[in-house]
Amino acid sequence: MTPEKPEQFVAAWIVYLTVALVLFFAIVFLATFIIASQQPQAETIANLTAETYMDTVTVLLENANPQRGETLVTRDYECYACHVQGADNIAPNYVGLAERAATARPPLTAAAYIYESIVHPSFHLVEGYPDAMPKNYETRLGERDLGDILAYLLTQ
C-alpha cells in the first residue's frame, strides 16, 4: 500500500522507525539482563566452601517435617512430574538422591547441594539433563515448605 500524500508517507516511516527503536532497545535490555543474571552464578561457583548455604539450610531443617515435604513435592509443587514420572529423561530421580547429593558438588554437603539445586537450579546441572527446573522456587517457596522439602529429599 503506497501512501497517497507525503504526510502519510512520513507518518508511516515514523511509525516504522519507532517500532524498530522499541525492538532494538528491548533486545539490548534482554541481552543485558541475561548477561547480568549469569554473573552471580560464576561468583557463587568460585566461592564454594563446606559452609556455603549452611546457615540457611540449618535453620530450614530445624523443625522440618519430611512427611509434609513428600506431600509438597508430589502434589503442591508438582516436582513429582519431572523427578519421578519423567525421571531419567527430564530430571534425576529422587531414589538415591541423598547419597548422590553428598558428592555431587564438593565441598557442598548433601543438604546444601539440594538447597542450591532448588533455589539456584542453573548453578550446577547434572550431566545428561536439561536446564528445565523452574527458576522461581527461591521466591515461590516459603521457608517452612522449603525446609520440609529438603528434609524429605534428604531421606531419599
C-alpha positions in Angstrom: 0.0 0.0 0.0 1.5 3.3 -1.1 0.6 6.5 0.8 -1.2 8.9 -1.4 0.0 12.0 0.4 3.5 12.9 1.5 2.3 13.4 5.1 1.0 9.8 5.1 4.4 8.6 3.8 6.3 10.5 6.6 3.8 9.2 9.2 4.3 5.6 8.1 8.1 6.0 8.3 7.8 7.5 11.8 5.8 4.5 12.9 8.3 2.0 11.4 11.2 3.9 13.0 9.5 3.9 16.4 8.8 0.2 16.2 12.4 -0.5 15.2 13.8 1.5 18.0 11.5 -0.1 20.6 12.5 -3.6 19.3 16.2 -2.6 19.4 16.0 -1.4 23.0 14.0 -4.4 24.0 16.7 -6.7 22.6 19.5 -4.7 24.3 17.7 -4.8 27.6 17.1 -8.5 27.3 20.7 -9.2 26.4 21.9 -7.1 29.3 19.5 -8.8 31.7 20.7 -12.3 30.6 24.4 -11.3 30.9 23.8 -9.8 34.4 21.9 -12.8 35.6 24.9 -15.0 34.7 27.4 -13.1 36.8 26.3 -14.1 40.3 26.4 -17.7 39.2 30.1 -17.5 38.3 30.8 -15.8 41.6 28.9 -18.4 43.6 30.6 -21.2 41.9 34.1 -19.8 42.5 33.5 -19.2 46.2 32.1 -22.6 47.3 33.1 -23.8 50.8 31.8 -26.6 53.1 29.8 -23.8 54.9 28.1 -22.4 51.7 24.4 -22.2 52.4 24.7 -24.0 55.7 23.5 -21.0 57.8 20.2 -21.1 55.8 19.9 -24.8 55.5 20.4 -25.5 59.2 17.6 -23.1 60.1 15.3 -24.6 57.4 15.9 -28.1 58.7 15.4 -27.4 62.5 11.7 -28.1 62.6 11.2 -29.6 59.2 8.6 -32.3 58.5 9.7 -34.8 55.8 6.2 -36.3 55.6 4.8 -32.9 54.8 7.7 -32.4 52.3 6.6 -35.5 50.5 3.1 -34.1 50.1 4.6 -30.8 48.8 6.7 -32.4 46.1 4.1 -34.9 45.0 1.0 -32.6 45.0 1.5 -28.9 45.7 4.6 -28.1 43.6 4.4 -30.9 41.1 8.1 -31.9 41.4 6.9 -35.4 41.0 6.1 -35.0 37.3 9.7 -34.5 36.3 11.6 -36.2 39.1 9.5 -39.4 39.3 7.3 -39.7 36.3 9.9 -38.2 34.0 12.9 -39.4 35.9 16.0 -40.2 33.9 14.5 -38.2 31.0 13.7 -34.8 32.3 15.3 -34.8 35.7 17.2 -37.1 38.1 15.1 -39.5 40.1 14.7 -39.0 43.9 15.8 -42.6 44.5 19.4 -42.3 45.9 19.3 -38.5 45.9 20.7 -38.0 49.4 23.7 -40.3 48.6 24.4 -38.7 45.2 24.0 -35.2 46.7 26.7 -35.8 49.2 29.3 -36.0 46.4 27.6 -34.1 43.6 29.2 -30.7 44.1 32.1 -30.7 46.5 32.6 -29.2 49.0 28.8 -28.8 49.5 27.1 -31.1 51.9 24.1 -33.1 50.6 21.7 -30.6 52.3 23.5 -27.6 50.8 23.6 -29.2 47.3 19.8 -30.0 47.4 19.1 -26.5 48.7 21.2 -24.9 45.9 19.5 -27.2 43.3 16.1 -25.9 44.3 16.8 -22.2 44.7 19.5 -21.8 42.1 18.9 -24.7 39.7 21.1 -23.4 36.9 24.2 -23.2 39.1 25.0 -26.9 38.6 23.4 -29.1 36.0 23.5 -32.8 36.3 25.1 -34.2 33.2 22.6 -35.5 30.7 19.7 -33.4 31.9 18.3 -30.1 30.5 18.1 -26.9 32.5 14.4 -27.4 33.0 13.9 -26.7 36.7 11.7 -23.7 37.4 13.8 -20.7 38.4 11.3 -19.1 40.7 11.4 -21.5 43.7 13.6 -19.2 45.7 10.7 -16.7 45.8 7.9 -19.1 45.4 8.6 -21.4 48.3 8.2 -20.2 51.9 10.8 -21.2 54.5 8.5 -23.9 56.0 7.8 -25.5 52.6 11.5 -25.4 51.6 12.6 -26.9 54.9 10.1 -29.7 54.7 11.0 -30.4 51.1 14.7 -30.5 52.0 14.0 -32.9 54.9 12.0 -35.2 52.6 14.6 -35.2 49.8 17.4 -36.0 52.4 15.5 -39.2 53.2 15.6 -40.4 49.6 
